Amino acid sequence: MALYLLSVKYISRRQGQSAVGAAAYRSGQRLFQNDRVYDYTRRQDVVHTEIMLPEYAPQNYYDRQTLWTTVEQAEKRSDSRTAREIVVALPRELALESQVLLLRSFVRSSFVEHGMCADITIHSGDHYDDCYAKEEDTTFYSHNPHCHIMLTTRHVGPDGFSGKKCRVWDKRERLVQWRKDWADDQNRVLQRKGFESRVSHESNKTRGIDREPTRHLGPVLTEMERRGIRTDLGNENRAIEARNKEHAERQRIFEHRSDWPHERSQ
């Protein structure tokens, strides 16, 4: 069943982070920054990477090393935010090829066409032994597929990045639109391929659903839970799921009883 997730965070020097290092880690590659080497070539969960650029951007930005080195050089402050990162959950019903096509459409219309460079990496979220085919003519299916989308924070032009950051991209209204667009894009593809499942960017409260939301585990805790190591947050989510199940059962019983004919008073 498809699950909705779109979260936003920043790669920030204030937090001791590097855009080059972040790109290397997410893509499972070996990248360099000054005298430091970021080598994550041992990663086993990277199943797709690519860079998407506006058509007028310098073509050498298709090289991951060049792109993020240039980004780092454009930032002069010691506390700069060097990149924005969008993390999205991918529909588990779709095979890898369909997930890639869905992502390209969303990234192009939401980010690239507005002047951002995008570096996308899909992680399987599982070991290959746990994956199986779902759609016809495919060989890949994951139980927890997700994508990291690293985005530049400045407009890019033929000569490189602009001197100022685009603050419009930081507005809450833009985030709300991204969340809605991601839900709409997924639902269109799921409907076209004949799947009944749908996702929503809205909260349970807004949708009138009386269900307590679980908390996002993140990649580290998810991997620990997958290996059978119980975490505090995982235990909290299991307790929430148990309460939701109990509440749903009580609601079902109540609705069933409300349909019974009333006994006539004697």
C-alpha positions as CSV (number, residue, x, y, z in Angstrom):
1,M,0.0,0.0,0.0
2,A,1.3,3.4,-1.0
3,L,2.3,5.7,2.0
4,Y,2.7,9.4,1.9
5,L,5.9,11.2,2.9
6,L,7.5,14.5,1.8
7,S,9.8,16.1,4.3
8,V,12.2,19.1,3.8
9,K,15.4,19.9,5.5
10,Y,18.6,21.8,4.8
11,I,22.3,20.9,4.4
12,S,23.9,23.5,6.6
13,R,27.5,24.5,7.4
14,R,26.2,25.6,10.8
15,Q,25.5,21.9,11.5
16,G,28.9,20.9,10.2
17,Q,27.5,19.5,7.0
18,S,28.9,19.7,3.4
19,A,26.8,19.5,0.2
20,V,29.6,17.5,-1.4
21,G,29.6,15.0,1.5
22,A,25.8,14.8,1.6
23,A,25.8,14.1,-2.2
24,A,28.4,11.4,-1.8
25,Y,26.6,9.7,1.0
26,R,23.2,9.7,-0.7
27,S,24.5,8.6,-4.1
28,G,26.9,6.0,-2.7
29,Q,29.9,7.5,-4.6
30,R,33.4,8.8,-3.8
31,L,33.6,12.6,-3.9
32,F,36.3,15.1,-2.8
33,Q,36.2,18.5,-1.1
34,N,39.6,20.2,-0.6
35,D,41.7,17.6,1.2
36,R,38.8,15.5,2.4
37,V,37.5,12.3,0.8
38,Y,33.9,11.2,1.1
39,D,33.8,7.5,0.1
40,Y,30.5,5.7,0.4
41,T,31.0,3.3,-2.5
42,R,30.2,0.3,-0.2
43,R,26.5,1.2,0.0
44,Q,24.3,-1.5,-1.2
45,D,20.9,0.2,-1.2
46,V,21.4,2.8,-4.0
47,V,19.3,1.7,-7.0
48,H,19.2,4.8,-9.1
49,T,20.9,8.2,-9.3
50,E,20.7,11.1,-11.7
51,I,21.1,14.8,-12.0
52,M,18.4,17.0,-13.6
53,L,19.2,20.5,-14.8
54,P,17.4,23.4,-16.4
55,E,18.2,23.4,-20.1
56,Y,20.2,26.6,-19.9
57,A,22.4,25.4,-17.0
58,P,26.1,24.7,-17.6
59,Q,26.4,21.1,-19.0
60,N,29.3,20.2,-16.7
61,Y,26.9,20.4,-13.8
62,Y,25.7,16.9,-14.8
63,D,28.8,15.8,-13.1
64,R,28.0,15.4,-9.4
65,Q,31.5,16.4,-8.2
66,T,31.4,19.5,-10.3
67,L,27.9,20.5,-9.3
68,W,28.3,20.4,-5.6
69,T,31.9,21.7,-5.6
70,T,30.6,24.8,-7.5
71,V,27.7,25.1,-5.0
72,E,30.1,25.1,-2.0
73,Q,32.3,27.7,-3.7
74,A,29.3,30.0,-4.3
75,E,28.7,30.2,-0.5
76,K,31.0,32.5,1.4
77,R,29.5,32.4,4.9
78,S,30.5,29.9,7.5
79,D,26.9,29.2,8.5
80,S,25.4,28.9,5.0
81,R,22.7,26.6,3.9
82,T,24.3,24.9,0.9
83,A,21.4,22.7,-0.3
84,R,17.8,21.9,0.3
85,E,16.8,18.2,0.6
86,I,13.4,16.8,-0.1
87,V,12.8,13.2,1.0
88,V,9.8,11.4,-0.4
89,A,8.4,7.9,0.0
90,L,7.8,6.1,-3.3
91,P,4.7,4.0,-4.1
92,R,5.5,0.4,-3.2
93,E,3.1,-0.7,-5.9
94,L,5.3,0.6,-8.7
95,A,8.4,-1.0,-10.1
96,L,11.7,0.9,-10.2
97,E,11.3,2.1,-13.8
98,S,7.8,3.6,-13.0
99,Q,9.1,5.2,-9.8
100,V,11.9,6.9,-11.8
101,L,9.5,8.2,-14.4
102,L,7.1,9.5,-11.6
103,L,10.0,11.2,-9.9
104,R,11.4,12.9,-13.1
105,S,8.0,14.4,-13.8
106,F,7.6,15.8,-10.2
107,V,11.1,17.1,-10.0
108,R,11.0,18.7,-13.4
109,S,7.7,20.6,-12.8
110,S,8.3,21.5,-9.2
111,F,12.0,22.3,-9.1
112,V,14.0,22.2,-12.3
113,E,11.6,24.4,-14.3
114,H,11.9,27.0,-11.5
115,G,15.7,27.3,-11.9
116,M,17.0,24.7,-9.5
117,C,19.5,21.9,-10.1
118,A,18.3,18.6,-8.7
119,D,20.3,15.5,-7.6
120,I,18.1,12.6,-7.1
121,T,18.9,9.2,-5.5
122,I,16.6,6.3,-4.9
123,H,17.3,4.0,-2.0
124,S,15.7,0.6,-1.9
125,G,15.2,0.6,1.9
126,D,15.7,-3.2,1.8
127,H,18.3,-5.8,0.9
128,Y,17.9,-7.2,-2.6
129,D,16.9,-10.6,-1.2
130,D,13.7,-8.9,0.2
131,C,12.7,-7.3,-3.2
132,Y,10.5,-8.9,-5.8
133,A,8.7,-7.9,-9.0
134,K,5.3,-6.2,-8.8
135,E,4.5,-4.8,-12.2
136,E,4.9,-6.7,-15.5
137,D,8.3,-7.0,-17.0
138,T,10.2,-5.8,-13.9
139,T,12.7,-7.3,-11.6
140,F,12.7,-4.9,-8.7
141,Y,10.2,-4.2,-5.9
142,S,11.0,-2.8,-2.5
143,H,9.1,-2.6,0.8
144,N,10.5,0.8,1.7
145,P,11.5,2.7,-1.4
146,H,12.3,6.4,-0.9
147,C,14.2,9.1,-2.7
148,H,16.5,11.9,-1.6
149,I,16.2,15.0,-3.8
150,M,19.1,17.5,-3.2
151,L,18.3,20.9,-4.6
152,T,20.4,24.0,-5.1
153,T,19.3,27.2,-3.2
154,R,20.3,29.7,-5.9
155,H,18.9,30.2,-9.4
156,V,21.2,28.7,-12.0
157,G,21.9,30.4,-15.3
158,P,24.2,29.8,-18.3
159,D,27.1,31.3,-16.4
160,G,26.5,29.5,-13.1
161,F,24.6,30.4,-9.9
162,S,23.2,33.8,-9.1
163,G,24.7,36.0,-6.5
164,K,21.6,35.8,-4.2
165,K,19.6,33.0,-2.9
166,C,16.0,32.7,-4.0
167,R,14.0,33.2,-0.8
168,V,10.7,32.5,-2.5
169,W,11.6,28.9,-2.4
170,D,11.7,29.1,1.4
171,K,8.0,30.2,1.8
172,R,5.6,27.9,3.5
173,E,3.2,28.3,0.5
174,R,5.7,26.7,-1.7
175,L,6.2,23.8,0.6
176,V,2.4,23.3,0.8
177,Q,2.2,23.3,-3.0
178,W,5.1,20.7,-3.3
179,R,3.3,18.4,-0.9
180,K,0.0,18.6,-2.8
181,D,1.7,18.2,-6.2
182,W,3.6,15.1,-5.0
183,A,0.3,13.5,-3.8
184,D,-1.5,14.4,-7.0
185,D,1.3,13.0,-9.2
186,Q,1.3,9.7,-7.3
187,N,-2.4,9.3,-7.5
188,R,-2.5,10.0,-11.2
189,V,0.0,7.2,-11.9
190,L,-1.6,4.8,-9.5
191,Q,-5.0,5.3,-11.1
192,R,-3.5,5.0,-14.6
193,K,-1.9,1.7,-13.7
194,G,-5.1,0.3,-12.2
195,F,-4.1,0.4,-8.5
196,E,-6.9,1.2,-6.0
197,S,-4.5,2.8,-3.3
198,R,-4.3,6.5,-3.1
199,V,-2.2,9.0,-0.9
200,S,-3.0,12.3,0.6
201,H,-0.8,15.2,1.7
202,E,-3.4,16.3,4.3
203,S,-3.3,15.4,8.0
204,N,-5.7,12.9,9.5
205,K,-7.4,15.7,11.4
206,T,-8.0,17.7,8.2
207,R,-9.4,14.6,6.4
208,G,-11.7,13.8,9.3
209,I,-9.8,10.6,10.1
210,D,-9.8,9.7,13.8
211,R,-6.5,8.0,13.9
212,E,-3.3,8.8,15.8
213,P,-0.4,9.3,13.4
214,T,2.8,7.3,13.8
215,R,6.2,9.0,13.8
216,H,8.8,8.8,10.9
217,L,11.6,6.4,11.9
218,G,14.2,7.6,9.4
219,P,16.8,5.4,7.6
220,V,18.9,4.4,10.7
221,L,16.1,3.3,12.9
222,T,14.2,1.7,10.0
223,E,17.3,-0.5,9.3
224,M,17.6,-1.4,12.9
225,E,14.0,-2.4,13.1
226,R,14.4,-4.4,9.9
227,R,17.2,-6.4,11.5
228,G,15.0,-7.1,14.5
229,I,16.4,-4.5,16.8
230,R,13.6,-2.8,18.6
231,T,14.0,0.9,19.1
232,D,12.2,3.4,21.5
233,L,10.5,5.1,18.5
234,G,9.6,1.8,16.9
235,N,8.0,0.7,20.2
236,E,6.1,4.0,20.3
237,N,4.8,3.4,16.8
238,R,3.7,-0.1,17.7
239,A,1.8,1.2,20.7
240,I,0.1,3.8,18.5
241,E,-0.8,1.2,15.9
242,A,-2.3,-1.0,18.6
243,R,-4.4,1.9,19.9
244,N,-5.5,2.7,16.4
245,K,-6.5,-0.9,15.8
246,E,-8.4,-1.1,19.1
247,H,-10.2,2.2,18.3
248,A,-11.1,1.0,14.8
249,E,-12.5,-2.3,16.2
250,R,-14.6,-0.4,18.8
251,Q,-15.9,1.9,16.1
252,R,-16.8,-1.1,13.9
253,I,-18.7,-2.8,16.8
254,F,-20.5,0.5,17.6
255,E,-21.5,1.0,13.9
256,H,-22.7,-2.6,13.7
257,R,-24.8,-2.3,16.8
258,S,-26.3,1.0,15.7
259,D,-27.9,-0.9,12.7
260,W,-29.7,-3.3,15.0
261,P,-33.5,-2.9,15.2
262,H,-34.5,-1.4,18.5
263,E,-36.3,-3.7,20.8
264,R,-39.9,-2.8,21.5
265,S,-40.6,-2.0,25.1
266,Q,-42.6,-4.6,26.9
